[in-house]
């Protein structure tokens, strides 16, 4: 057992991190105080960051043994010297980064290192990144910063130049399926189909393989696109995709909203059903505002996942049209893919792919999702 076991298909990166963790013990040159972990969504950036933190806190013979107290507490998220900043909204705030920088000045209390991990560092605005710059440039002794982002270009050059880069690759579907079978006990055939459909995104593959609701939502989205033949079909398909994505966001965040509201009421000493006094309303308003920001983020993520599925579907159509001989991503939709490939041209499919990519950009730029989705679906017509 090792803390690196959940990193599918990342042998080269694991080798770098193992050597760095061992050098951290001996003072070798392979260890540095600032890291930038990059890689496509689903490649395991955050998993690698947590595993590296565990290896640094490890007290076993081999760094990252997975058995010692340091490894187990880091992997469980309870180690006092390892902090993870993750944004549940569209941007990481200056205040949250400033608070993390302040706590980074403290010496480690239980382990050998104080490790600060920022997931999705690309969600920091420039003024937020500037707060972080000096802390990364001159970290206190025994302090390590790990920033996670899809691409080195997602952070300022001044940050990038002060970090050691580690790039994670897209694992093969077979490696992802192997992880799902070993770690989650998923049926091998279902795991491989899910890994291919998720394009080797480990989290998405697990959701597809283990959650029937997620599988049904993907199937409905793809079948709705497949049925688009007229403008009316396109408008209806866009509305259905919009409703499904919003329902997904609500189901994800609804329980969290209720729990946070109940926790705040208890902390304020309010009985269930008791009216909120005027002096406390600002706290509840702040909680509601944070909930709206989380819901916006969750909606965008849901839209993006649906559009990524559509991109993969029409990528498969293009593969068939060009007779490229490459394995299909959506093997469970092979019949529908072949039908569309026979009925349209490669030029049409390329145009569709461009429209789907444009819809992703528009939604990311705060264009009304319904308008962006309708324009995209109209481009799918083949009647």
PyMOL commands that set and color helices and strands:
alter all, ss='L'
color gray80, all
select helices_A, chain A and resi 11-26+45-57+69-76+94-103+121-123+126-137+152-154+157-160+173-184+188-197+202-210+212-226+231-267+278-322+331-343+346-364+369-379
alter helices_A, ss='H'
color red, helices_A
select strands_A, chain A and resi 34-38+82-85+114-118+143-149+164-167
alter strands_A, ss='S'
color yellow, strands_A
deselect
rebuild
show_as cartoon
